[in-house]
Amino acid sequence: MEKYIQEQPRDFLAVATPGAGKTTFALTLASWLLHHHVVQQITVVAPTEHLKKQWAAAAARIGIKLDPDYSAGPLSKEYDGVAITYAGVGVRPMLHRNRCEQRKTLVILDEIHHAGDSKSWGEACLEAFEPATRRLALTGTPFRSDTNPIPFVTYEEGNDGIRRSSADYTYGYGNALGDGVVRPVIFLSYSGNMRWRTKAGDEVAARLGEPMTKDAVSQAWRTALDPRGDWMPNVLRAADQRLTEVRKSIPDAGGLVIASDQDSARSYAKLIREITGTKATVVLSDDAGASGRIDEYSDSTDRWMVAVRMVSEGVDVPRLAVGVYATTISTPLFFAQAVGRFVRSRRRGETASVFLPTIPSLLGFATEMEVERDHVLDRPKKEGEEDPYAESEKELAEAEKQQDEDTGEQDMLPFEALESDAVFDRVLYNAAEFGMQAHPGSEEEQDYLGIPGLLEPDQVQLLLQKRQARQIAHSRKRPDTEADLLELPAERRPVVSHKELLELRKQLNTMVGAYVHQSGKPHGVIHTELRRVCGGPPSAEATAGQIRERIKKVQEWATRMR
């Protein structure tokens, strides 16, 4: 507010982490501008029907009346402005341009990155709001998977010649966490064995989190999310136990399962009913009925809601504290928005818990929670280099569809999920990893599910360190014959991609090759000796952690011989 009032800019881009209070800032500013006669009316543009109603309700609380049902014609004198959607602007840009020309207007563009969704939306926004007196752009995620420029956003060229979006004010997750505005997020990751049949009729088995090709990761992930396997029921049961623990200190805390499609959502709701004995609220698409169901759930103390995509952005249900990420959408934008549903703090000390499959990209996003990003317009690609933001345009379009529709894609899946089981894998918090693998229902898993719901961020870290130390001490006392799961702490079991594992094997072979010349021993003898000293299977089957240990050992031997 201070920065804005001091500078009085025509355009202002505020980037604030989901849950930080962008709506409060925008409406406080709108009230100030109306009061000082800088503007005479307000236009709020939101991504969805539900959000424009949410804006109108929030504005009414501070005495600003917005019409969320406006479609055309003169506005009733009782209103200070309108709340509309980007799609609505796309249909009638000239209507909104005329309104801006007739009276001095403040336009609030909520989640402005949506204005770059399609060329027509971006052009319509430029046409409609070019004459506006003031424009306030808001976003929690200013980055997009594509290079469509976002209207009314300034792009500045860096030393590398690449143009990036430039925010007038940035308030990241790290700042908000320090101020107690958002909750600390604990990510609980679950691995497990998956088995599926490919289109060619081959049966494939793999363990989540172990190195595999991109296609295999995708198919293993879909197998995990299949409601007929054991993975989803076990994860939902664990999430419900976590919710019970959180509700001891936050009695109205709620849980949300984000599903990929309507059929899965209904199946998950059925599983929740079997597990908890209570019915879950199911939200399938962004229609008037769905909006009402979200409001009803928000005002109740019901335990669970299951939603397809639409609750992933902007929808404000502050009591949500436990989430299950049960969708295969893997864009950084969607992930950030989804996690944003759980971080809004109502009082100091509340924690959020999000359950994830052990998928390398998701764990990467989870550890980068505090990284601030800008929207990049020019993306020079080096040969063979993968851009983590570019691969997912199709997924993002799917994620942001307003209506759920049967695309027929489900009938053409390249595999059939056969069976899955779940294993508690690790906890990620504040870019660190904790825990050792444990069976669902085990004492070790309960240790993490039973973390109190009210804790300061530094207390969470301390508690997780203590739990892991206790697990390690307990595993040392146990006979080797009882250790049926990998007895290594999470930070020594890095989740790596197939590509990274190949690089590590190459590095080990190079090191062994160098040591061959130094020691005069054959390759095979050195590899056998490394296995004997470090333990584990042959290199081709060894985990990333085991290969790293062997690389370290070979370096140690080579240094000793110098």
MIMAR-740587 format. One record per residue (C-alpha): residue number from 1; x, y, z. Coordinates in steps of 0.5 Angstrom, whole numbers, plus 500, padded with zeros to 3 digits. Example, Ala and Ser with C-alpha at 12.3 -4.5 7.8 and 13.67 -1.06 7.14 Angstrom:
2
TORZA resi  px  py  pz
TORZA    1 525 491 516
TORZA    2 527 498 514
***
This chain:
562
TORZA resi  px  py  pz
TORZA    1 500 500 500
TORZA    2 506 505 502
TORZA    3 509 503 495
TORZA    4 503 504 491
TORZA    5 501 511 495
TORZA    6 508 514 494
TORZA    7 509 512 487
TORZA    8 501 513 484
TORZA    9 503 508 478
TORZA   10 498 507 473
TORZA   11 500 499 472
TORZA   12 502 495 478
TORZA   13 504 488 479
TORZA   14 504 485 486
TORZA   15 506 478 486
TORZA   16 505 474 493
TORZA   17 505 467 495
TORZA   18 498 463 495
TORZA   19 495 465 501
TORZA   20 498 471 503
TORZA   21 492 476 502
TORZA   22 492 479 495
TORZA   23 485 480 496
TORZA   24 485 484 502
TORZA   25 491 488 499
TORZA   26 487 490 493
TORZA   27 480 491 496
TORZA   28 484 496 501
TORZA   29 487 499 495
TORZA   30 480 500 492
TORZA   31 477 503 498
TORZA   32 483 508 498
TORZA   33 482 510 491
TORZA   34 475 511 491
TORZA   35 475 515 497
TORZA   36 480 520 494
TORZA   37 476 520 488
TORZA   38 482 517 484
TORZA   39 477 512 481
TORZA   40 469 512 481
TORZA   41 468 505 479
TORZA   42 472 498 480
TORZA   43 472 492 475
TORZA   44 475 485 478
TORZA   45 477 480 473
TORZA   46 478 473 476
TORZA   47 479 466 472
TORZA   48 473 463 474
TORZA   49 465 464 476
TORZA   50 466 462 483
TORZA   51 472 466 484
TORZA   52 468 472 482
TORZA   53 463 471 487
TORZA   54 468 470 492
TORZA   55 471 477 490
TORZA   56 464 480 491
TORZA   57 463 477 498
TORZA   58 470 479 500
TORZA   59 469 487 497
TORZA   60 462 487 501
TORZA   61 465 486 508
TORZA   62 469 492 507
TORZA   63 463 496 504
TORZA   64 465 496 497
TORZA   65 459 493 493
TORZA   66 461 489 486
TORZA   67 456 486 482
TORZA   68 458 478 480
TORZA   69 452 477 475
TORZA   70 453 483 471
TORZA   71 453 481 463
TORZA   72 451 488 460
TORZA   73 448 494 460
TORZA   74 448 500 465
TORZA   75 450 498 472
TORZA   76 445 499 478
TORZA   77 447 505 482
TORZA   78 447 501 488
TORZA   79 454 498 486
TORZA   80 461 501 486
TORZA   81 463 496 480
TORZA   82 463 489 477
TORZA   83 466 482 478
TORZA   84 467 478 471
TORZA   85 471 473 468
TORZA   86 477 473 463
TORZA   87 472 469 459
TORZA   88 467 474 459
TORZA   89 472 479 457
TORZA   90 474 475 451
TORZA   91 467 475 449
TORZA   92 465 482 450
TORZA   93 471 487 450
TORZA   94 468 493 447
TORZA   95 463 493 453
TORZA   96 468 493 458
TORZA   97 472 498 454
TORZA   98 466 503 454
TORZA   99 465 502 461
TORZA  100 472 504 462
TORZA  101 472 510 458
TORZA  102 465 513 461
TORZA  103 468 513 468
TORZA  104 475 513 472
TORZA  105 476 505 473
TORZA  106 480 501 477
TORZA  107 481 494 474
TORZA  108 484 489 478
TORZA  109 486 483 474
TORZA  110 486 477 479
TORZA  111 491 471 477
TORZA  112 494 475 471
TORZA  113 497 470 468
TORZA  114 491 467 466
TORZA  115 490 473 461
TORZA  116 496 470 457
TORZA  117 492 463 457
TORZA  118 490 464 450
TORZA  119 491 470 445
TORZA  120 484 472 444
TORZA  121 484 473 452
TORZA  122 490 477 452
TORZA  123 488 481 446
TORZA  124 481 482 449
TORZA  125 484 485 456
TORZA  126 489 489 452
TORZA  127 483 492 448
TORZA  128 478 492 454
TORZA  129 482 496 459
TORZA  130 487 500 455
TORZA  131 483 506 457
TORZA  132 483 504 465
TORZA  133 485 510 470
TORZA  134 489 505 474
TORZA  135 490 497 473
TORZA  136 492 493 479
TORZA  137 495 486 477
TORZA  138 495 480 482
TORZA  139 498 473 482
TORZA  140 501 468 486
TORZA  141 505 464 480
TORZA  142 507 469 475
TORZA  143 511 464 471
TORZA  144 507 460 465
TORZA  145 509 454 461
TORZA  146 509 458 455
TORZA  147 512 464 452
TORZA  148 505 468 451
TORZA  149 506 475 454
TORZA  150 501 477 460
TORZA  151 498 484 458
TORZA  152 500 490 463
TORZA  153 506 486 465
TORZA  154 513 490 464
TORZA  155 518 485 462
TORZA  156 525 487 463
TORZA  157 531 484 459
TORZA  158 537 481 463
TORZA  159 544 481 462
TORZA  160 543 474 458
TORZA  161 538 478 453
TORZA  162 532 474 456
TORZA  163 526 478 458
TORZA  164 523 477 464
TORZA  165 517 479 468
TORZA  166 518 485 473
TORZA  167 514 485 479
TORZA  168 513 492 483
TORZA  169 512 488 489
TORZA  170 514 481 491
TORZA  171 512 477 497
TORZA  172 514 470 497
TORZA  173 513 464 501
TORZA  174 519 465 505
TORZA  175 517 472 507
TORZA  176 510 470 509
TORZA  177 512 464 513
TORZA  178 517 469 517
TORZA  179 511 473 518
TORZA  180 506 468 520
TORZA  181 501 469 515
TORZA  182 502 462 512
TORZA  183 503 455 515
TORZA  184 509 451 514
TORZA  185 508 445 509
TORZA  186 510 438 511
TORZA  187 510 434 505
TORZA  188 509 426 506
TORZA  189 511 422 501
TORZA  190 509 415 499
TORZA  191 513 410 495
TORZA  192 511 403 493
TORZA  193 511 397 488
TORZA  194 507 398 482
TORZA  195 505 393 477
TORZA  196 501 395 470
TORZA  197 500 392 463
TORZA  198 502 396 457
TORZA  199 499 397 450
TORZA  200 503 391 447
TORZA  201 501 386 453
TORZA  202 507 386 457
TORZA  203 507 386 464
TORZA  204 511 392 468
TORZA  205 513 392 475
TORZA  206 517 398 478
TORZA  207 517 402 485
TORZA  208 515 409 485
TORZA  209 522 413 486
TORZA  210 526 409 483
TORZA  211 530 411 477
TORZA  212 526 409 471
TORZA  213 524 413 464
TORZA  214 519 418 463
TORZA  215 514 414 460
TORZA  216 515 409 466
TORZA  217 514 414 471
TORZA  218 508 417 468
TORZA  219 505 409 468
TORZA  220 507 408 475
TORZA  221 504 414 477
TORZA  222 497 413 474
TORZA  223 498 406 477
TORZA  224 499 409 484
TORZA  225 493 413 483
TORZA  226 488 407 481
TORZA  227 483 407 486
TORZA  228 482 399 485
TORZA  229 489 398 488
TORZA  230 492 399 495
TORZA  231 496 405 494
TORZA  232 490 410 494
TORZA  233 486 407 500
TORZA  234 493 407 504
TORZA  235 495 414 503
TORZA  236 487 416 504
TORZA  237 487 412 511
TORZA  238 494 416 513
TORZA  239 492 422 511
TORZA  240 485 421 515
TORZA  241 489 420 521
TORZA  242 493 426 520
TORZA  243 487 430 519
TORZA  244 485 427 526
TORZA  245 491 429 529
TORZA  246 491 436 526
TORZA  247 483 437 529
TORZA  248 486 436 536
TORZA  249 488 443 536
TORZA  250 484 446 530
TORZA  251 477 443 531
TORZA  252 475 445 524
TORZA  253 481 443 520
TORZA  254 479 440 513
TORZA  255 482 435 508
TORZA  256 482 436 500
TORZA  257 483 430 495
TORZA  258 485 433 488
TORZA  259 483 428 483
TORZA  260 485 428 476
TORZA  261 478 426 473
TORZA  262 471 425 475
TORZA  263 471 418 475
TORZA  264 477 418 480
TORZA  265 474 423 484
TORZA  266 467 419 485
TORZA  267 472 413 487
TORZA  268 476 417 492
TORZA  269 470 419 495
TORZA  270 467 412 496
TORZA  271 474 410 499
TORZA  272 473 416 504
TORZA  273 466 414 506
TORZA  274 469 407 507
TORZA  275 475 409 511
TORZA  276 472 414 515
TORZA  277 464 413 516
TORZA  278 463 420 513
TORZA  279 461 422 507
TORZA  280 466 427 503
TORZA  281 463 433 499
TORZA  282 465 432 491
TORZA  283 466 438 487
TORZA  284 466 436 479
TORZA  285 466 442 475
TORZA  286 466 450 475
TORZA  287 458 450 475
TORZA  288 453 454 480
TORZA  289 452 448 484
TORZA  290 460 446 485
TORZA  291 460 453 487
TORZA  292 455 452 492
TORZA  293 458 446 495
TORZA  294 465 449 496
TORZA  295 461 455 500
TORZA  296 457 449 504
TORZA  297 464 445 505
TORZA  298 467 452 507
TORZA  299 462 454 512
TORZA  300 461 447 515
TORZA  301 466 442 520
TORZA  302 466 436 515
TORZA  303 472 432 514
TORZA  304 473 431 507
TORZA  305 472 434 500
TORZA  306 474 431 493
TORZA  307 475 436 487
TORZA  308 477 435 480
TORZA  309 482 441 478
TORZA  310 478 447 480
TORZA  311 479 448 487
TORZA  312 487 448 485
TORZA  313 487 456 484
TORZA  314 484 462 488
TORZA  315 479 458 492
TORZA  316 479 460 499
TORZA  317 477 455 504
TORZA  318 482 457 510
TORZA  319 480 451 514
TORZA  320 483 446 509
TORZA  321 490 443 513
TORZA  322 491 436 510
TORZA  323 491 435 502
TORZA  324 492 429 498
TORZA  325 495 430 491
TORZA  326 492 425 487
TORZA  327 493 428 480
TORZA  328 498 426 475
TORZA  329 499 434 473
TORZA  330 506 436 474
TORZA  331 507 443 472
TORZA  332 510 447 477
TORZA  333 504 452 476
TORZA  334 499 447 478
TORZA  335 503 444 484
TORZA  336 504 451 487
TORZA  337 497 453 486
TORZA  338 495 446 489
TORZA  339 499 447 495
TORZA  340 497 454 496
TORZA  341 490 451 498
TORZA  342 493 449 505
TORZA  343 498 454 507
TORZA  344 493 460 509
TORZA  345 494 461 516
TORZA  346 488 463 521
TORZA  347 492 463 527
TORZA  348 500 462 529
TORZA  349 503 455 529
TORZA  350 498 452 524
TORZA  351 501 447 520
TORZA  352 499 444 513
TORZA  353 500 437 511
TORZA  354 500 435 503
TORZA  355 501 427 501
TORZA  356 504 426 495
TORZA  357 507 420 491
TORZA  358 514 419 491
TORZA  359 515 422 484
TORZA  360 522 426 482
TORZA  361 518 432 479
TORZA  362 513 433 485
TORZA  363 519 432 490
TORZA  364 523 437 486
TORZA  365 517 442 487
TORZA  366 516 441 494
TORZA  367 523 443 496
TORZA  368 523 449 492
TORZA  369 517 452 495
TORZA  370 521 458 497
TORZA  371 524 459 490
TORZA  372 521 466 487
TORZA  373 520 466 479
TORZA  374 519 470 474
TORZA  375 515 469 467
TORZA  376 520 468 462
TORZA  377 519 471 455
TORZA  378 525 468 451
TORZA  379 527 461 452
TORZA  380 534 459 449
TORZA  381 534 452 449
TORZA  382 541 448 449
TORZA  383 541 442 445
TORZA  384 538 436 449
TORZA  385 537 441 455
TORZA  386 530 440 458
TORZA  387 526 446 460
TORZA  388 522 444 466
TORZA  389 517 449 465
TORZA  390 516 448 457
TORZA  391 514 441 457
TORZA  392 507 442 460
TORZA  393 503 446 456
TORZA  394 498 441 454
TORZA  395 497 439 462
TORZA  396 496 446 464
TORZA  397 491 447 459
TORZA  398 488 441 461
TORZA  399 488 443 469
TORZA  400 485 450 467
TORZA  401 479 447 463
TORZA  402 473 450 467
TORZA  403 468 444 465
TORZA  404 470 437 466
TORZA  405 468 433 459
TORZA  406 469 426 457
TORZA  407 475 427 452
TORZA  408 475 419 451
TORZA  409 483 419 453
TORZA  410 481 415 459
TORZA  411 479 409 454
TORZA  412 486 410 450
TORZA  413 491 409 456
TORZA  414 497 405 454
TORZA  415 497 401 460
TORZA  416 492 397 465
TORZA  417 493 398 472
TORZA  418 494 391 475
TORZA  419 496 392 483
TORZA  420 499 397 487
TORZA  421 502 397 495
TORZA  422 504 403 499
TORZA  423 510 405 503
TORZA  424 511 411 507
TORZA  425 517 414 504
TORZA  426 520 420 507
TORZA  427 518 427 510
TORZA  428 520 433 506
TORZA  429 520 440 510
TORZA  430 524 446 509
TORZA  431 528 443 503
TORZA  432 530 438 508
TORZA  433 528 430 508
TORZA  434 527 426 514
TORZA  435 525 419 515
TORZA  436 526 412 513
TORZA  437 521 407 509
TORZA  438 516 404 513
TORZA  439 509 400 512
TORZA  440 503 403 513
TORZA  441 500 403 520
TORZA  442 507 401 523
TORZA  443 510 405 529
TORZA  444 515 409 524
TORZA  445 509 412 520
TORZA  446 505 414 526
TORZA  447 511 418 529
TORZA  448 510 422 523
TORZA  449 503 422 522
TORZA  450 502 424 529
TORZA  451 506 431 529
TORZA  452 502 436 533
TORZA  453 497 440 528
TORZA  454 500 447 532
TORZA  455 507 448 532
TORZA  456 512 454 530
TORZA  457 516 453 524
TORZA  458 523 451 527
TORZA  459 519 446 532
TORZA  460 517 442 526
TORZA  461 524 442 524
TORZA  462 527 440 531
TORZA  463 521 435 532
TORZA  464 522 431 525
TORZA  465 530 431 526
TORZA  466 528 428 533
TORZA  467 523 423 530
TORZA  468 529 421 525
TORZA  469 534 420 530
TORZA  470 529 415 534
TORZA  471 528 411 528
TORZA  472 535 410 526
TORZA  473 537 408 533
TORZA  474 531 403 533
TORZA  475 533 400 526
TORZA  476 540 399 529
TORZA  477 538 395 534
TORZA  478 533 390 530
TORZA  479 536 384 527
TORZA  480 538 384 519
TORZA  481 533 379 518
TORZA  482 527 383 520
TORZA  483 529 389 516
TORZA  484 524 388 510
TORZA  485 525 395 508
TORZA  486 531 399 506
TORZA  487 534 401 512
TORZA  488 537 408 510
TORZA  489 535 415 512
TORZA  490 531 419 507
TORZA  491 537 424 505
TORZA  492 541 418 503
TORZA  493 536 415 499
TORZA  494 535 421 494
TORZA  495 530 420 488
TORZA  496 533 421 482
TORZA  497 531 420 474
TORZA  498 533 415 470
TORZA  499 538 420 466
TORZA  500 541 422 473
TORZA  501 543 414 475
TORZA  502 546 413 468
TORZA  503 550 419 469
TORZA  504 552 416 476
TORZA  505 554 409 473
TORZA  506 558 413 468
TORZA  507 562 417 473
TORZA  508 563 410 477
TORZA  509 566 407 471
TORZA  510 570 412 469
TORZA  511 573 412 477
TORZA  512 574 405 477
TORZA  513 578 406 470
TORZA  514 582 411 473
TORZA  515 584 406 479
TORZA  516 585 400 474
TORZA  517 591 404 471
TORZA  518 593 406 478
TORZA  519 593 399 482
TORZA  520 594 394 476
TORZA  521 588 390 478
TORZA  522 582 388 473
TORZA  523 575 392 473
TORZA  524 572 386 475
TORZA  525 576 385 481
TORZA  526 575 393 483
TORZA  527 567 392 482
TORZA  528 567 386 486
TORZA  529 571 389 492
TORZA  530 567 395 492
TORZA  531 561 391 493
TORZA  532 564 387 498
TORZA  533 566 393 502
TORZA  534 560 398 501
TORZA  535 554 392 500
TORZA  536 549 392 495
TORZA  537 548 389 488
TORZA  538 552 389 482
TORZA  539 552 396 479
TORZA  540 547 395 474
TORZA  541 542 394 480
TORZA  542 545 399 485
TORZA  543 541 405 488
TORZA  544 544 412 487
TORZA  545 546 412 494
TORZA  546 550 406 493
TORZA  547 553 408 487
TORZA  548 555 415 490
TORZA  549 558 411 496
TORZA  550 562 406 491
TORZA  551 565 413 488
TORZA  552 567 416 495
TORZA  553 570 409 496
TORZA  554 574 409 490
TORZA  555 576 416 491
TORZA  556 579 414 498
TORZA  557 583 408 495
TORZA  558 586 412 490
TORZA  559 588 418 494
TORZA  560 591 413 499
TORZA  561 595 410 493
TORZA  562 598 417 491
***
